[in-house]
Amino acid sequence: MTMHQTIPAAAAPALARATRAQFMAEDDKAMLRAARELTRGLGEARPAIYWSDMLLSAGLGYAGIATAILAEGLPLRLAAGLVAALALYRALMFIHELTHIHRDALPGFRTAWNLIVGIPLLTPSFMYEGVHVIHHKRTQYGTVEDPEYLPLALMKPWSLPLFVIVALLAPLALLVRFAVLVPLGALIPPLRRLTWERFSALAINPAFRRRAPEGELAARVRWQEAGASLWAWALIASIFALGWQPLAIALVILSLSALLNQLRTLVAHLWENEGEAMTVTAQFLDSVNVPPPGIAAEIWAPVGLRYHALHHLMPSMPYHDLPEAHRRLTRALGPGSTYEGANHPGMLALIARIARSTMGRRG
């Protein structure tokens, strides 16, 4: 079958917007085949883009924190804090890329990211590596075993604001984890096991329990956790040398980054699955693309995360190739295709959709 014949098959159910429920039992194989064929020539991580983007984002973020601490005048400090929060948020989001790029694709990038971003911000890559991959497993996405899935659209209305607001405590919780729980865990094995199982993954599913690390990951955990613990103690010690204000300002800025990430997480999926295993197409349609022309999504969903549904189709696609992949698929598959079913207009519309769903579950 030629590509010309394949594409209309994928676009056949055109007039009604495709939904997750339509594809729970069987994939849209024509769309999946077209996605593979149309994106040939893409998929190679470009070191110059990764390094320059990460370093510029981190540098701008740290400069913003320094300005917020040292500057005179509230308006300048607030502006610097906002820039710092957005830039460090972007730098942090490279943790997502680290879980998907081939181990040999970007020599030294994982180590550099951890030294420049992960450890200083108390979010080393081990907290995502070995965890996020479960979210992409065919039989575990959207089930109780998925660390990154909650059926938020099917929960009570109060669960949405609670889900978002709790993120403000993340920087303080990470400081306690590395400064207190890790050293104590070295002396108290049961606490060490509890810390690893419950507080060592960037997960939103409270039922998730992390298994002990193995192989190369175990070695990375040791040095990353030791480095983050030493840095956490240095931050606490800075209070005695510099006073409490610099650390407080930094924590507030990072809380804003965490809040923005939680809002992004809230609209990364439609959260409509009740625990069933799903086909790849159903997973795709339960996920969200917020494509151009709007530019706001590039701020709140950086490093390719505005194409989150497309990412679930092609998890190993580097973030800088996702816009071109999306253009090719949109152009070829056309309006009304299954692919179009994952495209949404923006954050506010998505929050409103999820909120409307929860409003039917009062009590």
N, C-alpha and C positions, 0 to 999 in steps of 0.2 A: 504494500500500500504506500502510495506516495504521500508526502507531507500535505499536498493540496487536498488529498482525500481525507487525511487524518483530522485536519483542523475543523472542518464542518461537523464531524462527529462529536468533537469536544464541545462545539458551540450549539449542538442540536437542541437541548432543553432551554432555548434562548429566552423565551418571553417571560418566564417566571424566574425570579432570582434564585439561584441554587442555594440550598441550605444543607447543613450538616445531616439532618434527619433523612434526607433523600439518599445519602451515600453511606449509611451505617453498615450496610450488608455488602456492598460491592463498590469498588473504585470506579472512577471515570478513567478508564485505562487510556483512552484516546488523549485526554488532557495530560496525563503523566508521560505518555510517550512523546507528545508534542513538546513538553517542557524539556525533556532530555535532548531532543533533536534541535530545538530552537536555540539552546544555550551552548551549543558546541563552540569551542574557542574561548569560552569564559572559564573562570575557576582557578586561575593561578594567582596566588597572593603576591602583591607587589610590595617589596620591602620599603621602597622609598615612600609610598603612601602610608603604610603602617607606622613607620618610624617617625616621619615628620608630623603626622596627625597626633600621635600619642605624645610626643615630646612637646609640641606646641601647646596642646591642651593642658598638659601637666604644668608646664612653665607658666602659662597664663593663670592657671588656677592658684598656684603658690604665690605668684606676684599679687594676685587679688587678695589672698589672705593676709599677706604682709602689709598691703596698703590699708586693708580694713583695720588692722591692729595699730598701725603707726600713724595713719593720716589724721589731720585735724579737720574737724567739721563733720557733722552727721551725714549730710547728703553724699559726700565723697565716700565715706565709709560704707554707707548702704549700697551705693553703686558698685564699689569694689567687691563687696560681699556677694552681690548678685552675680557679677561676672565670675568670681571664684567658684560659686556653687555650680554654675552652668558648665564652666570649663572642666572642673574636677569630675563632674557627673559624666561628661563625655570621656574623659581619660579613664574613669572607672569602667565604663561600658566595654572597654577592650577585653575585659575578663570573659565576656561572652565569645569573642573571637578566639581566645586562647583555648577554649574547649573544643573548637571545631577545626582549626587549621592543622594541617599535617605537621607532625613533630619536627620534620626537617625543612619546612617551608620558610621559616624566618629564624635563622640561627641567632641565638642570644636574645630574642625578643621577649620570651617568657620570663627569663631571669631579669632582664632590664626592667620590664613592666613591674615585676614584684618589688624590685629595689626602689624604683622611682615612684610608683603609684600604690601597689598592693599593700606593702608593709607600712609605709607612712600613713596610709588611710585605714589601716587595720582591717583590710579586706584582701588578704593574700589569695592567690589563685586556687589554692587547694580547697577553698570554701565553695568553689563552683565546679572544679574538675572532678569527674567521677560522680557528680550529682546531676548536672544539667543533661548529660547524655541519657539518663533515664527518661527524661521528659520527651525525648525523641524516639524512644523505643516503640515499635508498632503496637505491641500488646500491653503497654503500660501507660501510654499517654492518656490522661483524663481519668485514670482509675485511682483507687486509694493508694496505690504504690507510687504514684507520680508525685515527687516532692514539690513540683511547681504548679500544681493544679488544685483549685478549690471551685466547686460549682457556685460561684458567687451570685450568678443570676438567679439561682434557685434558693437562695438563703433569705433570711429576714432582712428588712430594710436597714436596721441598725448596724448590720454587719459591714456595709460599705464604708460609712464614715470611720468605723473602728478600724477596718482594714487599712485605711489610708493614714489615719492619725498616729497609729502605733509606730509607723516608720520614723517619726520624729525622735524616738528613743533609740534608734539603731546605733548611732555613733557612741552614745554612752554605754549601751549594752556591749558593744565590741571592746570598748576600753576595759570594762569589768572582766570580760571573757579572758583577754590576753594578760591583763595585769594581775588578776586575782585567781581565776579558775585554773589557768594553765600552771602557774607555780604550785598552787595547792594540789592540783591533780598529780603532779610529779611525786607528791608525798602520800596521796590518798588515792590508790588505784580505782575504787568505785566512783569517786568524783571524776577522775580522768575519763572513765568509760561513759559516764553520764554527759560530760562536756562534749565528748566526741559524738555520741549518738544524737544529742538534742540541740547542740549549739555550735555545730561545725559545718553547717551547710546554709547556703542562701536559698532557703526553702520557705514556702508559704503554707504547706500542708502540715498541720500540727501533729498528724499521726505518723509522719515520716521519721524513721530511725535509721541513722547512717551506719553502714557496716564498716568494720575496721579497714584501714587503707592497706593496700598490697603493692608489692613491686616498686616501680619507679615513683609512684605516687607517695608511698610511705616515706621514701627518702626526701621528697620535696616537702612533705608535711613537716618533717623534723626541722629543717632549716628555716622554712617560712614561719613556722610557729614560734621558734626560738627568736627569730628576728623581730617578729611582731610583739612578742612579750617584752623584749628589751626596749623596743621603741615605746610601748605603752608605759613602762616604768619611767622612761625619760620624759614623757609628756607630764606624768604626775609630778616628777621632780622639778619640772619647769615652774610649777606653781611657787616653789620656795625661792627660786632665783628671779622670776619675772612677775610674780603675782598671779592671781587667778584669771585676770581678764583676757590675756592672749589665748589661753586654752579654751575659755568659754566662748570667745568669738569664733575660734576655729570649729568648735563643736556645733555651734549654731549654723555656721555655713554648711557643714557636712550634713546637718539635719535637714537643711533645705534640699540638698542634693538627694538625700534618701527619700524625702517626701515626693520629689519629682519622679524618682525612679518607681516609687510605689504607685503613683498615678499612672505612669506608663504601663506598669504591670497590670493594673486594673483594667486597662483597655487593650492589652496584648491579645486577649482571647475574648470570646463571647461567654465563656464559662457556663455553657448550657448542657454539659454532659453529666449524667447521674452515675457515672462509675463504670459504664460499659466500655469494652475494648472497641476501638474505632478503626476504620480503614484510613489509609493515608489521605484520601480525598476528604473524608469527614473531619480529620484533624486539621486539614488545610482550611476548611470552611468554618471551623470553630476558632480559627486564628484570624488575625487582622492585618491587612495592608492599609496604610493611609498614604496613598501615593500623591505626587504633585497633581495640580499646580500649587497648592498651599505650601508655605515654607515653615509654618509653625511646627509641624511634625518633625522637621529636621533638628529642632531644638529639644523637644521633649522625647523624641525617639531617635537619638543619634546613632552613629556607627551602624547604619543599615537597619536599625530596629523598626523603622517605619514600614519596612517590607517583611514584617514578622511572619505572615502567612506564607509568602514566597520562601522564606527561610525554612519553614517546615517542609516545603517540597524539596528543597535543595540545601540541606544543613551545612554542607562543606563549601558552599559558594562564598568567597570573600565578600566582605561588606561593600567594597568599592565596585563590585560587578553586579550587585543586586539592581541598581537603577536601570542598567542596560538590559539585564535579563527581564525585568518587568516591562520595559518598553517593547521588547521583542514579542513577549507573550501577549501583551495587550493588543499590539498591532495585528498579530497573526490570528489570534483566537476571536477577537472582536466583541462587540457589545452583546450582552446576554449569555455569554459563555459561563461555564462552571468557574473558570478563573476569575471572572468579574465578581462572582458571588462573595469573594473575600475582601473586596475593596470597600472602604468606608470613608466618609467625608472628614472625620476629625475626632478629637478627644471628647468634646462636649456632647456630640451626637451619640457617641458610644457609651459615655457615662449615663446619659438619659435613657438609652435603651436598656442597660443593665438595671438602672434604678426602677424603671417601669416594671420590669420583670419581678423585682423583689417586692414591689408594692402589692402584688397579689398574694403575698405570703406574710401578711401582718399577723401579729400575735406572738 
